[in-house]
Amino acid sequence: MGSYSFFAERPLEQYRKSDTGFLISVILLLGLGLFTLYFCSQSAAYRLKGDSFYFVKRQFVCAIVGIVGFIFLAMAPVDFIRKILPVIWVATIFLCVLTLIPGLGIEKNGARRWLRLPMGFTLQASEIVKFTLIMYLANFFDKQSSISVIEERNVGKGVFNLVMFCGLVIAEKDFSTTVFIFVFCCIFFAICGMKCKWMIFVGFLAVVLGIYFVLSEEYRLERIISFLNPTEGLHDGNYQAMASKRAISAGGFWGAGIGTSLVQSNRIPEVQADYIFASWAEAMGLVGIIVYFCILGFFAWKGFKISLSCKDRFAAYTSLGFVAMIVCQSLVNCGVVCGGLPSTGIPLPFFSLGGSSIIVTLCMCGFVINASRLNSDEDIKESTESVVKNINESEYIDLSSI
């Protein structure tokens, strides 16, 4: 066997080509997230745990773990990451199954979404599914693209894995995450070149299963009804949404400031989780909302620029999926908080309390940094034109007809 170096053997000059702008956007989002959690969760933390800084300290510990994952995925060779993908795939399935076992999985409100860990920490397997599924599909479509005969390409295996992972997540009674993963991956299929006949099949399957699962649980149907009738049932499904709107309105243009003055945010149950954006909006006002979306837009622009400039197709697909996942999840969460979408359990990346979410998000960003090293900036225009040309010439989806 030949010698093997764990870290990529790249010249020092090539390390300098890492996308500094993307790294800065990650640092800004992480910093703002911890800062927002610090000032919005003190009342709830003291009331529930007797320690005003309980939530932010635990989030900080998980952020440290996420930074370790960030560094690993930013520095490890892409080929090595690809080789261990089967191990990640098996481990993700194993964790999802463990979540369903009584005694190991934590049951809350009829759902089993978390695994019990030492020191009171928990692990949400559905967050790891997002990471694994995007990387698996990127690897799968990279292999499909290497098949020269178009007729021999088949996405059946990819669809099967998508349905399998979604089945494991829905078994945990995490319907919102299942829908998000399924819809996002269907879009990812289309971007990567899924045949139209497969898209029709997957779309029909999604509609049928979606209707079935909504009608199978009363609370899911109530959420839809509450969203369509926002003035009804203020003490049930609409309470968080209405309280969130009041908090956003209270922020005004400049915001109410930081601290205990956040009266409206303190009235939102579990504000430190899915509705943390309402606290940011109340504290910072419209100016803060604009600042957040500017940073998120910069994050998206730099991330998509990296993916389009990457000559390694696997790294390009993976980084594209990771960035799009984080951005879409952020927009969905903000849409829910502002009342534009039905209530879901989708966290706000970098902000919402949740160790699994922050760890997975930082790991995704680490891989994107890795992908940014594979090309220099002067390759961006050439690579982008090549990607667009390949897609237009593909028999999978003809963009010229859209």
C-alpha positions in Angstrom: 0.0 0.0 0.0 1.2 3.5 -0.8 1.5 6.2 1.8 -1.6 8.2 2.5 -1.9 11.6 4.0 -5.1 12.5 5.9 -5.0 16.1 4.9 -4.9 17.2 1.3 -1.4 17.8 -0.1 -1.9 21.2 -1.6 0.7 24.0 -2.1 0.5 26.9 0.4 -0.5 29.2 -2.5 -3.6 27.1 -3.2 -4.8 27.3 0.4 -5.0 31.1 -0.1 -7.6 30.6 -2.7 -10.2 29.6 -0.1 -13.2 31.9 -0.4 -12.7 34.4 2.4 -16.1 36.1 1.7 -18.0 32.9 2.3 -16.0 32.3 5.5 -16.8 35.8 6.7 -20.5 35.3 6.0 -20.5 32.1 8.1 -18.7 33.8 11.0 -21.2 36.7 10.9 -24.3 34.4 10.9 -22.9 32.2 13.7 -22.0 35.2 15.8 -25.4 36.9 15.3 -27.1 33.6 16.0 -25.3 33.1 19.4 -25.8 36.8 20.2 -29.6 36.6 19.5 -29.9 33.4 21.5 -28.1 35.1 24.4 -30.5 38.0 24.7 -33.7 36.3 23.8 -33.5 33.1 25.9 -32.5 34.5 29.3 -36.1 34.7 30.7 -37.1 31.3 29.5 -33.8 29.7 30.7 -34.1 31.2 34.1 -37.8 30.1 34.4 -37.2 26.6 33.2 -33.6 25.8 34.4 -32.8 28.4 37.0 -29.9 29.6 34.9 -30.3 32.6 32.6 -27.4 31.4 30.4 -28.4 27.7 30.3 -29.5 27.6 26.6 -26.7 29.8 25.2 -24.0 27.8 27.1 -25.2 24.6 25.6 -25.5 26.1 22.2 -21.9 27.4 22.5 -20.7 23.9 23.3 -22.4 22.4 20.3 -21.0 25.3 18.1 -17.5 24.2 19.2 -18.3 20.7 18.1 -19.6 22.1 14.8 -16.5 24.1 14.3 -14.4 20.9 14.7 -16.6 19.3 12.0 -16.2 22.5 9.9 -12.4 22.3 10.1 -12.4 18.6 9.3 -14.6 18.9 6.2 -12.8 22.0 5.1 -9.3 20.4 5.2 -9.9 16.7 4.4 -9.4 15.7 0.8 -12.7 15.5 -1.1 -11.8 12.1 -2.4 -11.4 10.9 1.2 -14.8 12.4 2.2 -16.4 10.6 -0.8 -14.8 7.3 0.2 -16.3 7.4 3.7 -19.7 8.3 2.3 -21.0 4.7 2.6 -20.1 4.8 6.3 -21.9 8.0 6.8 -24.9 6.6 4.9 -25.1 3.4 7.2 -24.5 5.5 10.3 -27.4 7.8 9.5 -29.8 4.9 9.0 -28.6 3.4 12.2 -29.2 6.6 14.2 -32.7 7.0 12.7 -33.6 3.5 13.7 -32.2 4.0 17.2 -34.4 7.0 17.6 -37.4 4.8 17.3 -36.3 2.4 20.1 -38.0 3.1 23.4 -35.5 4.1 26.1 -33.0 5.4 23.5 -35.3 7.8 21.7 -36.8 10.6 23.6 -40.6 10.8 23.2 -42.2 14.3 23.4 -45.7 15.1 22.3 -46.1 11.7 20.7 -42.9 12.1 18.5 -39.6 10.4 18.7 -37.1 12.8 17.1 -34.1 12.8 19.5 -31.6 10.4 20.8 -30.5 10.6 24.5 -26.8 11.5 24.9 -24.6 12.0 28.1 -24.8 15.2 30.1 -28.3 15.9 29.1 -27.5 16.5 25.4 -29.7 15.1 22.6 -29.1 14.2 18.9 -31.8 14.8 16.3 -31.2 12.3 13.6 -33.3 14.1 11.0 -30.8 16.9 10.8 -28.1 14.4 9.9 -30.4 13.0 7.2 -30.2 16.4 5.4 -26.4 16.2 5.3 -26.2 12.6 4.3 -29.0 12.7 1.6 -27.5 15.8 -0.2 -24.1 14.2 -0.3 -25.4 10.8 -1.4 -27.5 12.4 -4.2 -24.5 14.5 -5.3 -22.4 11.4 -5.5 -25.2 9.5 -7.3 -25.7 12.2 -10.0 -22.0 12.5 -10.5 -21.9 8.8 -11.3 -24.9 9.1 -13.6 -23.4 12.0 -15.5 -20.3 9.8 -16.3 -22.6 7.4 -18.3 -22.2 8.4 -21.9 -25.4 6.8 -23.1 -28.3 8.9 -22.0 -30.8 6.0 -22.2 -28.8 4.0 -19.7 -29.1 6.7 -17.0 -31.6 5.9 -14.3 -32.5 7.8 -11.1 -34.5 5.0 -9.6 -31.9 4.3 -7.0 -31.8 7.9 -6.0 -35.6 8.1 -5.7 -35.6 5.0 -3.6 -33.0 6.4 -1.1 -35.0 9.7 -0.9 -38.2 7.8 -0.1 -36.4 5.6 2.4 -34.9 8.4 4.3 -38.1 10.4 4.3 -39.9 7.2 5.6 -37.4 7.0 8.5 -38.0 10.7 9.4 -41.8 10.5 9.1 -41.6 7.4 11.4 -40.2 9.8 14.0 -43.4 11.9 13.6 -41.4 14.8 12.1 -43.7 15.6 9.3 -42.5 19.2 8.7 -38.9 18.1 8.2 -40.0 15.2 6.0 -41.9 17.6 3.7 -39.0 20.0 3.6 -36.5 17.3 2.8 -38.7 15.7 0.1 -39.6 19.0 -1.7 -36.0 20.3 -1.5 -34.5 17.0 -2.9 -37.1 17.0 -5.7 -35.8 20.4 -6.7 -32.3 19.2 -6.4 -33.1 16.2 -8.7 -34.3 18.7 -11.3 -31.2 20.8 -11.0 -29.0 17.8 -11.4 -30.8 16.5 -14.5 -33.7 14.3 -13.5 -35.8 13.0 -16.4 -39.2 14.6 -16.7 -41.1 11.3 -16.4 -39.4 10.7 -13.1 -40.4 14.2 -11.9 -44.0 13.5 -12.8 -43.9 10.3 -10.9 -42.2 11.8 -7.8 -44.6 14.8 -7.9 -47.6 12.6 -8.0 -46.2 10.4 -5.1 -45.5 13.6 -3.1 -49.1 14.9 -3.5 -50.7 11.6 -2.6 -48.5 10.9 0.4 -48.8 14.5 1.6 -52.6 14.4 1.7 -52.5 11.1 3.4 -50.2 12.2 6.2 -51.9 15.5 6.7 -55.3 13.7 7.2 -53.8 11.0 9.3 -53.0 13.3 12.2 -55.5 15.8 13.6 -52.9 18.4 14.7 -51.5 18.6 11.2 -54.9 19.4 9.7 -55.5 21.9 12.5 -52.3 23.7 11.5 -53.5 24.1 8.0 -56.9 25.3 9.1 -55.2 27.7 11.5 -53.0 29.1 8.8 -56.0 29.7 6.5 -58.0 31.2 9.4 -55.4 33.2 11.3 -58.0 35.1 13.5 -59.5 31.8 14.9 -58.2 29.7 17.7 -55.7 32.2 19.1 -55.0 29.9 22.1 -54.3 26.8 20.0 -52.5 26.5 16.7 -52.3 30.3 16.0 -51.0 31.5 19.3 -47.3 31.4 18.4 -47.9 32.8 15.0 -49.9 35.8 16.3 -47.5 36.4 19.2 -44.6 36.4 16.7 -46.4 39.0 14.5 -46.9 41.2 17.5 -43.2 40.9 18.4 -42.1 41.8 14.8 -44.5 44.8 14.8 -43.3 46.0 18.2 -39.8 46.2 16.8 -40.8 49.1 14.5 -38.0 50.6 12.3 -35.1 50.8 14.8 -36.1 48.0 17.2 -37.0 47.9 20.9 -33.4 47.2 22.0 -31.7 44.3 23.7 -32.7 42.9 27.1 -35.7 42.4 29.2 -37.6 45.1 27.2 -38.5 42.4 24.7 -42.0 42.0 26.1 -43.7 40.5 23.1 -40.9 38.0 22.4 -41.0 36.8 26.0 -44.7 35.8 25.5 -43.8 33.4 22.6 -43.5 29.8 23.9 -40.2 28.2 23.0 -39.0 31.5 21.4 -35.4 30.3 21.5 -36.2 27.5 19.1 -38.2 28.0 15.8 -39.4 31.5 16.5 -36.1 33.1 17.5 -36.3 35.4 14.4 -39.2 37.2 16.0 -36.8 38.2 18.9 -34.2 39.5 16.5 -36.9 41.5 14.6 -38.3 43.0 17.8 -34.9 43.9 19.2 -33.4 45.2 16.0 -36.5 46.3 14.0 -36.7 46.7 10.3 -33.0 47.7 10.1 -32.0 44.4 11.8 -34.2 42.4 9.4 -32.6 44.1 6.4 -29.1 43.4 7.8 -29.9 39.7 8.3 -31.2 39.2 4.8 -28.2 41.1 3.4 -25.8 38.7 5.2 -27.9 35.7 4.1 -27.9 37.0 0.5 -24.2 37.5 0.6 -23.8 33.9 2.0 -26.0 32.6 -0.8 -24.1 34.5 -3.5 -20.7 33.4 -2.4 -21.8 29.8 -1.9 -23.5 29.5 -5.3 -20.5 31.1 -6.9 -18.3 28.5 -5.3 -20.4 25.6 -6.5 -20.6 26.9 -10.1 -16.9 27.4 -10.2 -16.0 24.0 -9.0 -14.6 21.6 -11.6 -15.1 18.5 -9.4 -18.8 17.6 -10.2 -19.3 15.8 -6.9 -18.0 18.8 -4.9 -20.0 21.2 -7.1 -23.3 19.3 -6.6 -22.7 18.8 -2.8 -21.8 22.5 -2.2 -24.7 23.6 -4.2 -27.1 21.4 -2.2 -25.6 22.4 1.1 -25.9 26.2 0.4 -29.3 25.9 -1.1 -30.5 23.8 1.9 -29.3 26.4 4.4 -30.8 29.3 2.5 -34.1 27.6 1.8 -34.4 26.5 5.4 -33.8 30.1 6.5 -36.4 31.4 4.2 -39.0 28.8 5.2 -38.4 29.6 8.9 -38.7 33.4 8.3 -41.8 32.7 6.3 -43.4 30.8 9.2 -42.4 33.5 11.8 -43.9 36.3 9.6 -47.1 34.3 9.1 -46.5 33.6 5.4 -46.3 29.8 5.8 -48.1 27.3 8.1 -46.4 26.5 11.4 -43.5 24.0 11.0 -40.7 22.7 13.1 -38.0 23.9 10.7 -35.2 25.7 12.7 -33.5 28.9 11.6 -29.9 27.9 10.7 -27.2 29.5 13.0 -29.9 31.0 15.2 -32.4 28.5 16.6 -31.5 26.5 19.7 -30.5 23.0 18.7 -27.2 21.3 18.9 -27.8 19.0 16.0 -28.8 21.8 13.7 -25.8 24.0 14.4 -23.4 21.1 14.1 -24.8 20.0 10.8 -25.0 23.5 9.4 -21.3 24.2 10.2 -20.3 20.9 8.7 -22.1 21.8 5.5 -20.3 25.1 5.4 -16.9 23.4 6.0 -17.4 21.3 2.9 -18.3 24.4 0.8 -15.0 26.0 2.0 -13.2 22.8 0.8 -14.9 23.1 -2.6 -13.8 26.7 -2.9 -10.2 25.5 -2.9 -10.6 23.3 -5.9 -10.6 26.2 -8.4 -9.3 29.7 -8.7 -11.5 32.7 -9.2 -10.5 33.0 -12.9 -12.1 29.6 -13.6 -15.6 30.8 -12.5 -16.8 32.2 -15.8 -15.5 29.3 -17.9 -16.9 26.7 -15.5 -20.3 28.4 -15.2 -20.7 28.6 -18.9 -19.7 24.9 -19.2 -22.3 23.9 -16.6 -25.1 25.9 -18.3 -24.1 24.5 -21.7 -24.2 20.9 -20.4 -27.6 21.3 -18.9 -29.1 22.9 -22.0 -27.7 20.2 -24.2 -28.9 17.4 -21.8 -31.9 15.3 -22.8 -33.0 15.3 -19.1 -34.4 18.8 -19.0 -34.4 21.3 -21.8 -34.0 24.7 -20.2 -34.6 26.5 -23.5 -38.3 25.4 -23.4 -38.9 27.0 -20.0 
